[in-house]
Structure formats: structure tokens, C-alpha cells
Amino acid sequence: MLWRLAIVGFPFIVLLLIPGLMYGRSLISITRKIREEYKEAGSIAEQAISLVRTVYAFGSETKLIAKFSAAL
């Protein structure tokens, strides 16, 4: 009797498993893209903070803000 229930339930498991795997893969790829974009913006912010005197001396705050905004 239990094997009949397994035969009936197996197609539904497959129908739920395949979209779940597809969704998981797409979510992982989107997460990787987002992480790369934030890594670039974080690098720009880190450089600006570590070289704050140089940025201020050359008056390039607006240029750096625009570059950071474009990276985001």
C-alpha cells in the first residue's frame, strides 16, 4: 500500500524539485553579480576614506562622489 502512495507522490516531488533548482541557480547568479558591484563601490569608498587628505587637497570630492554613485 505504501508503494502506491510513493508512485503517486513521486511526480509531484519532481515537479517541485526542478523549479526549485532553477530558482536557486538564478538566485545564486544574481547574488554573485550584486556582490561584484558592491565590491567595486566598496573599493572606491575605501580609497576615498584612506586618501581623504589627497581627495580634499585636489578638490575632487564631487568627481569621487559621482564615481561612487555610478558604481552603485
Phi and psi in degrees as a GROMACS rama.xvg file:
@    title "Ramachandran Plot"
@    xaxis  label "Phi"
@    yaxis  label "Psi"
@TYPE xy
-68.209  -32.2952  LEU-2
-68.3592  -28.6738  TRP-3
-68.4876  -39.5952  ARG-4
-64.3844  -38.4377  LEU-5
-65.0706  -40.3084  ALA-6
-64.7315  -38.9428  ILE-7
-72.9168  -37.5552  VAL-8
-80.662  -23.0986  GLY-9
-59.5494  -45.2897  PHE-10
-61.1407  -34.2161  PRO-11
-70.0554  -34.6906  PHE-12
-64.5971  -42.9581  ILE-13
-63.986  -41.0872  VAL-14
-66.2693  -26.0243  LEU-15
-88.0517  -30.2314  LEU-16
-72.7852  -44.029  LEU-17
-63.8081  -49.6002  ILE-18
-63.944  -32.735  PRO-19
-64.0745  -41.7148  GLY-20
-66.8505  -40.0925  LEU-21
-64.1852  -42.6726  MET-22
-64.1367  -41.6055  TYR-23
-62.3813  -43.0113  GLY-24
-65.7873  -41.7394  ARG-25
-67.2048  -36.6461  SER-26
-66.2356  -38.134  LEU-27
-65.2163  -42.1383  ILE-28
-66.8692  -39.2486  SER-29
-65.1364  -40.5022  ILE-30
-62.955  -39.6896  THR-31
-63.3743  -42.6057  ARG-32
-63.3776  -43.9958  LYS-33
-63.1776  -41.2827  ILE-34
-63.287  -39.8677  ARG-35
-65.4009  -40.7078  GLU-36
-65.2674  -43.6491  GLU-37
-69.4039  -28.1421  TYR-38
-66.2709  -39.7697  LYS-39
-65.6352  -44.8572  GLU-40
-65.6955  -38.5022  ALA-41
-64.6757  -35.5751  GLY-42
-65.0361  -41.9967  SER-43
-64.0889  -44.8295  ILE-44
-65.0245  -39.7779  ALA-45
-63.608  -42.1006  GLU-46
-64.5303  -41.5498  GLN-47
-65.512  -40.0491  ALA-48
-70.2822  -41.2009  ILE-49
-72.1652  -26.2772  SER-50
-113.654  40.0246  LEU-51
-62.53  -35.431  VAL-52
-67.2414  -40.2494  ARG-53
-66.9615  -42.4725  THR-54
-61.7096  -43.6672  VAL-55
-68.4403  -38.735  TYR-56
-64.2496  -37.9569  ALA-57
-92.9721  -0.233865  PHE-58
65.4086  34.9209  GLY-59
-104.595  32.034  SER-60
-64.7227  -45.588  GLU-61
-65.7797  -37.4694  THR-62
-65.7704  -39.6835  LYS-63
-70.4322  -36.6146  LEU-64
-65.0038  -41.4215  ILE-65
-64.6229  -39.8843  ALA-66
-65.7248  -41.0025  LYS-67
-65.9669  -42.4513  PHE-68
-64.0068  -37.8494  SER-69
-67.8681  -34.2087  ALA-70
-69.9476  -30.95  ALA-71
